[in-house]
Amino acid sequence: MTTAFKQPGRPEFIAMATVLMATIALSIDVMLPALGEMATEFIVESNQRQLVIVVLFLGLAAGQLVFGPLSDSVGRRPAITLGAVLFAIGGLVCAMAPTFEVLIAGRLLQGIGAAGPRIVTVALIRDRFEGAAMARVMSIIMGIFIMVPVLAPSLGQFLLLVMPWRGLFILLSVICMSGTVWLLLRQPETLAEKRPLRPRVFAASVVEVLRDRRAIAFTLAGGLCYGALMGYINSSQQLFQETYDVGKLYAVLFGGAALFISAATLTNARLVKHFTMEQICVVAVSGLIVWSLLFVGVMAVLGGLPALWLFMAANCPALFLLGLTFGNFNAIALERLGHIAGLAAAVTASILTLIGVIAAGAVGFSYNMTLYPIFVGYAVCGAGALSLMQLPSARLSEAPPSSS
């Protein structure tokens, strides 16, 4: 297949992919400082404001199942473009929402649309890279776009000084569409062979993914780790601004903690040159379990709400350990499914997101003005992830499933 322009080099490709994949991160973190204003305007109960985040992920989980196979059929570029358009429409619905229910409906549509840029970009990366090379690229991308939580809350807080919270949704739509235009102008189609979008073909491909027990084990493990992180993020606005009463310092403290996730993903890009992805995940998750249980013990002695500095001292290493795993889980799950990368990325990401939403919901809605839900969540999710990674079916020695 010929193209009218050359494929961009790795630095430009990484920058482009980061913008596209950061859509979902921005959709979360820019909104965090505005959750209190939304709750006040729509008169919703304290923990219900977390639905603004949770519903976005439910839409993402559903949308990924559509955009993954769609990208295998029509191509990566059209699928990303369609998702970006839906995301922008969802943003307009949120910006004009007269009720909390309409706002939630708009966020659901945003989540469905965000699946296009988010999951199809992963397939696009898999088209160009595989194995440890993909893990390095994913780690660099995640290391960059995880900087979003460092900057986005401060940006959101600043923007709230000059515009109503509804204007944030317009800004998100503009950013998403800008990344899509960049893609259309610079990145040629990477799909080598289109697969017919037929129910029987789709079902056969889904079965092939589900039969790869190694891919599923690491996807479920990744979902639990992601859920532990999202449980903390969902609770962060209440934790910092209401429980610790830090006011505008929320953006600084939240962003400072997020730096440890970014540092971890960039560290992982180097570690995969010397250790296997599985070794890194097992060591990181084991460390998370031990560290979290130690701090639960400290809280039992000092009370459920220790000093802010002590919480930060415990939370930042926990976030670093979680950050070491994310790029690896994606790469491990897709390493034997490159021939159906779009659909495989969709199925595994949907499972990961759904597990993450369930775990995050359990942690976030359990928030009780103490740190117990967050650190118990880290430990329990970590224990589940470690158990999955230790299953015999998760080992590399297992033969890949037959595609027949």
N, C-alpha and C positions, 0 to 999 in steps of 0.2 A: 504494500500500500504506500503510495507516494503522498508527500505533503508539500504544501507551498512554502513552508518555513522549517528551519532546523529545530531539533529538539533543544530546549534550553540546557545549559550546563548545570552541574549539581548545585552550586550555590543559589542560582536563580530558582531552580526547581524546588529546593528546600524552602526558600522564602515564599514562593507561590503556594506550596502545599501547607505551609504554616498558616498563612492568611485564611485559606479555605477551611482548614481543620479548627482554627481558633474561633470560628463562628459560634460553636457551641459553648466554648469557654467564656467568650465575651457575653453570651446570652445569659450566663449565670452571674458572673462576677460584677459586671456593670450594674446589674439590678440589685445586688445585695444591700447597698446603702439605702435603696428606695423602698425596701420591703416594709419598713415601719410606716412610711407615708401611705403606701397602698393599704395597709391594714387599717390605718386611721380613716382614710377616705371611704373605704368600703365597709367599715365596721365589722371586721372579722375577728375571730378568736385568735389568741396569741400564736399557737402552733400552726394554725390554718394558713398563715402567710407562706409557709414552706411549700404549699401546693404550687406556687408560682414557679418553683424550681423542679419539684417532683414531676408535675404534669409535662414539663418540657422533655424530661427523660422518657416518659411513657410514649410520647409522640415519636421520639428518636428511636425507641425500640421497635415500634411498629413500622416506621418509615424505612428503616434499614432493610427490612425484609422485602420491601418493594424496590428500593433503589439499587440494591446489590444485583439481583437478577436482571433488572432493567438495564443496568450498565453493561452486563454481559451480552445483552441483545442489541441495544441501539448504540452503544459506545459510552466511554467515560464522560466525554465533553457534554453531550446532550443531557445525560442523567444529572450531572452536577448543575447544569443550567436550570433544569426544571425544578430541582430542589431549592435553588437560590430564589427563584420566582415565588414559590410557595412560602418560603421563609419570609420574604419581603411582604407578601400579602398578610401573613399572620401578624407581622409587626404592625401593619396598619390597623388591623382589627384590635390589637392590644392598645394602640395609641388612642383609639376612639371609643374604647369600651365604656359603656354606661354603668355596668354592674361587674361585680367580682366574677360572676359566672361567665360573662362574655370575655373578660380578661383571660380566664383559665382556658376557654375555648380557643382564643387566639394563640395562647402559649402552646396548646396542643398542636395547632397547625404549624407554628414555628418549629416545634420539635420534629414533626414529620418532614418539613422542608429541609431542616438542618441535616437530616440523614443523607441528603444528596451530597453536599460538599464534604461531610464528615466521613462517611463510609466509602464513597466512591473514590475519594482521594487516597484512602488506604489501598484500595484495589489498584489504583494508578501507580502507587509506590511499589506494590508487589509486581506490577508489570515490568518495572525497570530494575528491581533489586530482589534478592532472596537471601534467606538464611541470616548469617551474621551481618552481611552487608545491609540487609533490610533493617535489622535490629539497630545498627549504628545510625542509619538515616532516621528511623523512627525516634530514636533516643534524642538525636539533635533537634528534630522537629518538636518533640514534646518538651525538651529542655527550653526551647525558645518560647513556645506558646504557653507553657506553664508560667512564664513570666507575666502572662495576662493577669493572673490573680494578684500579682504584685502591683500592677499599674491600674487595673480596671476599677477596683473599689475607689481609689483616689480620684480617678477620672470621673466615675459616676457621682462621687460626692461633690466634685467641683461643678459638674454639669448641672447638678440639682440646685446650685446657687444661681444659675443663669437661665434655667428652663424647668418646666414641670417634669415630673417623672415620665410622663407620656412621651416626651421628646426623646428619651433614651431608646425607645423602640424604633423611632425613625432613624436614629444614628446607626443602630444595628443593621437595619435593612440596607442602608447606603454602603456600609463596610462589606457586607456579604456580596452585594451586587458588584462592587468594585473588584473584589477578588475574582469573581466569575468572569468579568470582562478581561482581566489580566490573563486568565487561563485561555480564553477564546482567542486572544491576540497572540499568545506566545507558545502554548503547548499543543503540539499535534496529537492526534488520537493515538493511544497506546494499545488499544485492544487489537490483538493480532487476528483473532478469528471470532466472529460473532456467533453466539449460540441462540438458536430459535427460542422465542419466549412462548413455549408451549407447556401446558400443565404437566404432561408426562415427563418432559425433560426437566422441568423445575423440580418435580417430586423426586426424580431419580438423583438429581444433584444434591437436594436436601438430605436424602437418605445417605448418600456418600459422605457428606460432612458429618452427619450424626453417627455414622459407623466408625469414624476415626476417633477412637476413644481417647487417644492422646490429646487431640485437638479439643475435645469436649472437656476433658479433665482440666486442662490449663485455662480454658475459657471460663469455666465455673470458678476456678481459683482466682482468676483475674477479676471476675464479677464481685467476689467477696471482698477483695482488696479495694476495688473501686468503690464499693458500697461503704466500706469503713471510712474512706476519704470523704465521700459525699455526705455521710451522716454528720461529720464535723462541719463541712461547708454549710449544710442546711441550717445547722444550729448556730453558726458563727455570729450572725447579726444579733440574735438574742443574747448569746453568750457575752460578747464584747460590749455591746451598747446598753444592754439592760441589766445583766447580772453583774458585770464588772464596771459598768457605767463609765466607759472610756470616752464617750462622745465621738468627736471627729478623729480621734486617734485610732478608731476601729480600722480604717483603711490602711494605716501605717502598720499596725500590729498584724493584721491579716496578711498583708502583702509581705511583711518581713518573714512570717512563717512559711509562706508559699515559696520564698526563695530557696528553701531547703529542698522542696520537691524539684525545682528546676535544677539545682546543683546536683541532685541525685541522678536525674535523667542524663545530664551531661557526663557525669562520672560513669554511668553505665555504658555510654558509648565507648569509653576506654576499656572498661572491665571486660566487655565481650571479646576483646582481642586476646585475652589471657585466660578466661574462664568460660565454661559453657553457660548458656542462658539459664538452664535448669539450676546449676550450682548457685548462681547469683540470686535467683528467686528463693530457693530453699533457705539460704543463709539470711537473706533480708527478712523474710517472713518469720523465721525462727527468732531473729533478733527483735522483731516487732512484738511478738507474743511475750517474750521475757521482759522486755522494757515496759510494756503496758501493764503487765501483772505486778511488776515492782511498784509502779506509780499508783496502782489501785491500792496496794498495801500502804503506801505513804498517805493516800487520802483517808484510808481507814483510821490512821493515827491522828491526822491533822483535821479531819472533817472533809466533807465532799467538795468544798470550795476553798482550796488553798490560795495563797497569794498569787496575784497575776504573774509575777516574775517566775514563780515556781511552775505554774501551768505552761508558760512559754518554754521554759527550760526542758520540760518533759515532752511537749507537743512537737517541737521542731525536730528532734531526732526521730520521732515516730513518723513524721511526714517524710523525712529523708529516706527511711527504710522502705516506706510505701513507694516512693518515687523510683527506687531502684528496680522495681518489678514491671512497670507499665509497658515500656517498649518491648520487653522480653515476652510477655504473655501474648501479645499480638503476633509477634514473629513466630513463636513456637506453634501457635494454633494454625497458622497458614503455611507452614514450611512444606507440607506434603499435599497442599491443595492449590498449587499455583495454576493448574489448568482450568480451575473454576474460581479464580481469585475473587471476582466480584460477588458471586453468590456466597462463597465461603466466608468472605469478610462480613457480608450481611448477616448470615446465620450466626456466626460466632459473636459478632458485635451485638446483635439483638439479644442473644442469651446473656452475654456479659452485662449489657445495660439493664435488662430485666432483673437479673440477680442483684445488680448494684442498686436499683431503685428499691427493691424489697428490703435489702439490708439497710440502705440509707433511711428509708421510711421508719424501720424499726428503731434505729438510733435517734433520728431527728424527732419523731413524735414521742419518744420517751424522755425528751429533754425536760429536766425537773429542777433547773437552776443549780445543778451540781455538775461535776465533770465525770461522774460515774458512767452515764450512758456512752460518752465518747470513748473513754479508755477501755471499758468493758467491750464496747463494739470493736475496737482495734484488736483486742485479744481473741474474742470469739470468732470474728471474721478471719483473723490470721490463722487460728487453729483449724478452721474449716478448709482454708486454702492449702495449708501444709498437708493435711490429710489427703486431699485430692491429688497433690503433686507426688505423694508417696505411693499411690495406687500402682499395682503392677502394669495396668493398662496405660499408664502415663509415661512409661519408660520408652526411650528411643528404640530399644531393641524390638519392640512390638512391630510386626509387619504392618505396612499400610493396608487399609481396606481395599478390596478389589473394586474396580470401577465398573465391573460387569454387572 
